Amino acid sequence: MEVLTRTAYHKRRRLWTKILWFGVLVIFFSFLTLSALVLYAYQMERPSLSVPDTTVVYSADGERIGEFHQGEHRYWIPLDQMGNTIVDATLAIEDRRFYDHYGFDPIRITRAALTNVLSGSKAQGASTITQQYARNLFLTHDKTWARKWHEALYALRLELHYSKKEILEGYLNTIYYGHGAYGIEAAANLYFQKNADELTYSEAALLAGIPKGPNIYSPFVDEERAFTRQQTVLRSMEEAGTLSPEERAGYESAPLTFASSQETEGKRVAPYFQDAVRQWLAEEHGFDPAMLDGGGLEIHTTLHSGLQKHAEDIISRELDPDHELDTALVAMDPRTGDVRALVGGKNYTESPFNRATQAKRHPGSTMKPFLYYAALEHGLKPNSMLKSEETTFVYDEGRGEYKPSNFNHRYADDYITMLQALAVSDNIFAIKTHFLLGFEDLLHTAGRFGIESPLEANPSLALGTSDVGVLEMTKSYSPFANGGYRVAPRLVEKIEDRHGNLLFEANMERKQEFNSAHTAIMTDLMKGMFEPELSASFGAVTGGSISDILDRPVAGKSGSTQSDSWMIGYTPQLLTGVWTGYDDARFLESGDAAHSKQIWAKFMKKSLDGELKLSFPVPKNVTEVNINPANGLLATEHCPVSRPTLFYKGTEPTEYCNEHIGELEEKTSETEGDPEDSSSGREDKKKEKWLDRFTDWIP
């Protein structure tokens, strides 16, 4: 009996020895396997944490005006800018041992496995924050063992290559909170119109509970469930020691105010401008659209939010929303090219087609300033005269005819000055000048001013019959306003990445292209359209209907065709162009043409209220003399109209007007001679004086 007992004892001892050695071997090989796994994971390349991040667009005055994204609203912010509330709430409900494990938590896994075996389901999750982050970055959400294995491997790789701070920061910036909001900053803004670091514990607890089921626990879906989940999070925070029982109870009962649905949806400011920014960055500067949508950039634009609001408000009041007449407006700083406001239509929702940058229309008489600038370069002066009369022009060696007309077929049937011709927009004067210079001259000059659209060198070019864009036409007036510098439109000042690193800075493209004396003279001439005293018996100045709105020195030119109405004008600090018309280019109806001027004048007045009333600069080689605008001679006290007018020094008139003195003498002796002979004599005398001046500038 004793021998049997001893034998059994040795058998049991050998059995336990085998078990012990087996356990040692299991531990040893497990250690080797784990070591090999760690080495394998470590030698793999550092996994990228890059995710699509919402790009934010800012106005020049710092207002957040829009976003570019790929359907995921995400604003990456550093962990230090998230605040303690959301960090404490998230760790309590998702992973209390986050700082104690290396990507996966064996204790939690064991507990979850036992729970799932007993319940016969996979209801209990054991994923750590690191595993969830890995899943969000690299994997699907399928509940399979293969996915779990890859999740653990990626989690280990993250832990080996990144700090706990980087992992937690990445997780909180990528986790989904519902309604397109990814990351805590987007969620805080969506639900509470706050930044993440402004969240209270009540608010943070509610948000921390949403990722478990965004379609269930969002307060916008089911507010009661959201609050129930919030209480679960607060109790977890109490169990973790983050909150005392009293604090937990207080936060449970604290009232919460959610953003309204209108605030949640938000309003996209200046949508046409933002579309133009995307196009400008992609086409002019080679930015990848995917980078713009998902690069988490900060785009600082040139837009002035106040001026943009003025433009949109004035257009909404001026144009009937139910009428098909549409518009485009571009406002820019002529000194720099910075676009301050841009409207591509009266309703972006109904028509995102950008008429300011995409449409091409006939500019009408807004083409004339380029023509008259070319004439100044050839020696024409503000008081040079041509006869305004119904005329048929023959060209192309007699093979072509062109018969333009003035508005309402009204002509002076007399000689008029260039000053008066521009003020009343006389077409005959313009076409005669165009023929004298040659068609190619205007085409070349318009190109120098910045017109890039193809133009046709034909007789009607002077009256704006070649299509151009609104932004293109508006920026081409910049040299008139800034002393002869050609500037390129600039829509963006700079772009930074989410860490504040400068990625792009738009240079101001400014080139002295034109004679500052000539641009000053042209500006002086374009002031005339707002001076009713320059009206003549055959026509009124084209800006007379809006002259009473303006309270500072302004210059500009209107233009109209059967289908288009334009107004482009400027002060030294603001240049604005407005177009109105129909998208299908149908003829304008009665009253349609007046809207472009009204929009322009009201916008300029509102936008410049409170700004300095600057005079246009006058170079030293330019002189100002008072002339009679009807005949271009130096004015006397007998002249009915006297207008200070700029001339290039040495080209100003020296002869005084005695026409009105003669009229007085004629009235006293009109019964002594033949009126027809007297009229004929005056006509011959005027023609003789004009010919003397005309020969001075003919090349």
Protein Blocks (a to p, Z undefined) as FASTA:
>chain_A
ZZmmmmmmmmmmmmmmmmmmmmmmmmmmmmmmmmmmmmmmmmpccddfbdcdddddddfk
opafbdcdehiacddddfklnojmlmmmmmmmmommlmmmghiafklmmmmmmmmmmnop
akbccbdfklmmmmmmmmccbdcfklmmmmmmmmmmmmmmpcfklmmmmmmmmpcgbjhi
acjklmmmmmnopafklpcfklmmmmmmmmmommlmpmklommlmmmmmmmmmmmmmmno
macfklmmmmmmpccddddfklmnopaehkllmmmmmmmmmmmnopafklmmmnopacdd
fbdfklmmmmmmmmmmmpcfkbcbdcddddddfknopafbdcfbjblklomccfklmpcc
dekjmlmmmmmmmmmmnopafkbccddddddddeehhiaccddddehhiafkiacdfklm
mmnopaklmmmmmmmnopklmmmmmmmnopabdcdddfklmnopaccdfklmmmmmmmmm
noopacdddfbfbdcdfkopafbdcddddddfbdfklmmmmmmmmmmmmmmklpcfkbcc
fklmmmmmpccdcdddddddfkbccdddddfkbccddddddfklpacdehklmmmmmmmm
mmmmmmmgoiacddddddfkbccddddfknopacdfklmbdcdddddehiacfbdcfklm
mmmmmmmmmmmmcfklmmmmmmmmmmmmmmmmmmmmmZZ
